[in-house]
Amino acid sequence: MDYKSTILLTGATGYVGKRLLPVLVQHGHRVICAVRDPQRVPKDGVYAHPLVSVIRLDLLEPPEGNSLPKSIDAAYYLVHSMGSAGKDFGELESRSALNFVRLIEKTNARQLIYLGGITNSEELSPHLASRRKVEDILASGSVPLTTLRAGIILGSGSASFEIIRDLVEKLPFMIAPRWLNTRSQPIAIRNVLEYLSGVLLHEKTFGQSFDIGGPEVLTYKQMLLKFAQVRGLKRIIITVPVMTPKLSSYWLYFVTSTSFRLAMHLVESMKTEVVARDNKLQKLLGIEAIPFDEAVRLAFQRIAQDDVASSWKDAFVSSMPYGDLPLNINVPVYGCFTDKRKKIISGDVDQVVENIWSIGGEQGWYYANWLWRIRGFADKLSGGVGLRRGRTNAHSIHTGDTLDFWRVLLADKANKRLLLYAEMKLPGEAWLEFKIVEQNNNTFLKQTATFRPKGLAGRLYWYLVMPFHYFVFDGMATNLVKK
């Protein structure tokens, strides 16, 4: 199949990468998606396009353990480690960038494109300082670097959009931290994609860095109030100087769907003014900046159509360390407690599969949803993710997606099997599996909950919740085959 050029896309399963991929394919480029775990890449949609291929690339490993195709014309660096546990995310980002430079220099790439953060303030947060250091490392290589520096990105499923949405739609009255008076220059995801695709192999952008932003400079408070106005809501916000960064992080964590460690990084960054310098790139590429109000409306159009292309919640910054996904795909047998349900399917099997694929989120769990909400609230209180992540799409699920406080380990619709791994706070590990099987000329739904306890606390936990499991799991299996 004919194509214009060969592009390497790192972070292809991330928020921006998922949206940039179809744009590159539409423009006629051959795209090589470099991901840490190919199992996370969907087997349908744009990923099944003949111009798209997938390779494994773990940049935390030494360069000797990885390789890139030599015939690359350009590469996008969209790798991010901000959600990593602990305070070492900066070291992880630097290591990844250095390893990538060593790899990309062995190819024929003529350009490297990096999406970083606006770093014009004298004092930078650890997150923004790390972004700037990554830029410096990438620029130190022999491949010409084009850097796009952005602030808040507005779009359906973006972390900033979802946090603003949670705050505005849940709180009619807010007593908020003083960092809400910090200025920022938000940019619509559509404009970000226009910039990313516009600088591709554009020689005037080689070796250059550009700030990109929307047409308005707003404080976070102004953004919240404008968001409320678009949604037809009246909101009152009072800022106070007494909230410490840690208290502010807890405030964000309990009110929104963000994880606590991501909330801490966000609060640290929100104390820094993020305003773009003169955006000369906008004129060079002929891009029309989308206003804040319009960006919010466009995002809700996507949500209303159930057409959210990507969400930050599906990234591993919202939950467990990345490497746990492939490690837990094999459900253990020994040393575990199990709850097994088997229900005969007398109706349409395909409808039962659709029921399974629609579980969680606004649909709920088909039985005693109030108990699921209590469990989610308890998880949030104990530092877990709770139920607020929901799901990205109402009827489609892919491996690696989030599903309330579960992570999708396997979504094999062809073989009618869905496997979930618990990301809630537990004294052990838990799996939930749904599978359609044929036995003795009948079709059954096999639903299995598996719990591997850690120590005495894990065993006590299982026996404590067993009475609830009996009714909840049986009711869920029964309704899945009836609805």
ABEGO torsion letter per residue (X at the ends): XBBABBBBBBGAABAAAAAAAAAAAAAGBBBBBBBABAAABBABEAAABAABBBBBBBAABBAAABBBBABBABBBBABBAAABBEAAAAAAAAAAAAAAAAAAAABABABBBBBBBBBABABBBAAAAAAAAAAAAAAABABBBBBBBBBBBBBBGBAAAAAAAAAAAABABBBBBAAAABBBBBBBAAAAAAAAAAABGBAAABGBBBBBBBABBBBAAAAAAAAAAAAGBBBBBBBBAABBAAAAAAAAAAABABBAAAAAAAAAAAABBBBBBBBAAAAAAGBBBBBAAAAAAAAAAAAAAGABABBAAABAAABBBAAAAAAAABBBABGBBBBBBBBBBABBAAAAAAAAAABEEAAEAGBGAAAAAAAAAAAAAAGBAEAAAEBABAABBBBGBBBEABBBABBBAAAGBBBBBBABBBBEBBBBBBBBBBBGGBBBBBBBBBBBBBEAAAAAAAAAAAAAAAAAAAAAAAAAAAX
